[in-house]
């Protein structure tokens, strides 16, 4: 290679010969096609799922209308509804948001803005990352042995399998996700903004509260959305931590926090195991309701995010 | 927390230099470094610096890359405190008070010794809120609108932005952003403004505007500027400090003096080599 050697004299003919006759970039095109194919495949899978579920669910909604949403659980597939599931899932979602969001955000702020970078804090961070990968069943066991036991003790009658125990279990399950995404969002705030704040005499808290958090808010909210969606779809931890699998009567607002509860994923799981074919359709309808609730929760969070994202 | 001396030349009281400042030569230094060494963990970045900074002068710190100019500058307002594992030896005196004394609050120090950074870093907020940020957190009681206008006037930015104070500070041009940062620094009424290569990302015209601005600001403020640009130091400063990197890679002061003298008639051979462009 003699890179330094000067090029051939740039006559018009030489330039034309060198620059014309462009060949096809075959590899590049092939790669682009492959990427598009991956995208289409994912979309197709999603589409098949939705079409399949909707196809089974629509007759149920057509037959029963809002009755399906307002009826309690029943062993008769023609009467069974998801009322308890909707209430359960909504309350669980609220509990997760109330418990996991402040706790996770505070942890992230401490680790990222306050704690010194020591071997200990690095160990803590690595472990939080590992916790995010722990199977959810394990959190169910934790919920059973800690929260259910705790509420057992408070109740005194061994009736700790309440929605509070379930919500606490799900909150702990998604806590690592909230912490990690919040840390990433805080870390993405440029150091120059912090320096500017300190430079005009802001304290650490003022820099965090007035400069770093507003800049990180969209990322933090996105993480919380992801965490919340995950929590709403979980079944395994709730099975272990005491949500009712099968029908139960009751559930009034008086016993909301002390009585039996269930959630939509539990109902879907229960109904799809039943022998009657009609429950299969009910399960599909319950899935549609769950999807709608998840979308609704995400929509709220996205709205919040967009409001905080008013970029300057 | 230590009550620092009230600063001359606060925003609301344009100072009359003759009344407060003694004749040159007898001036009390506003910042005095006594045998300052600075360490990043084990690495000594700056060693045995002893310097005086006269009030209401522009002092330029020049020297080759990595000689510790910025590090030294950031010891004046304890910005280096934010970097873990750093350590300072010696004393940094501000109006005679050791800034690193145990009971000195670094937050309070930074309100009086403002800073403008290499890359213009407006907050992602409106122009108005950028300038008002410092006064607000400092519990400013008074007419904030007037203070914002006054600070922007002093930073020679008012005419450019008076009709769009509610627009983003990030929408301004590079030179305007840097002047906004200067206005933001002025708004907390410091008496010293530290500038860390404030023009390195600006075009010649914007650079010249900043230099003219510095010239106006020195009526009321003491300015210490780190610059890579020797022409800038020669043009825009009263005093120049030349730092070089020793063989152990620690920066040290080679020579200091009035700018004209240091550039035209340096005492030290290394200084002469540097200012004439033979290295660095």
Interface residues (C-beta under 8 A of the other chain):
Chain A: X116 X117 X190 X192 X193 X194 X195 X196 X197 X198 X199 X200 X201 X202 X203 X206 X210 X211 X214 X215 X311 X312
Chain B: X77 X79 X82 X84 X107 X108 X110 X111 X112 X114 X115 X116 X117 X119 X121 X122 X123 X124 X125 X126 X133 X134 X137 X138 X168 X169 X170 X171 X181 X184 X185 X187 X188
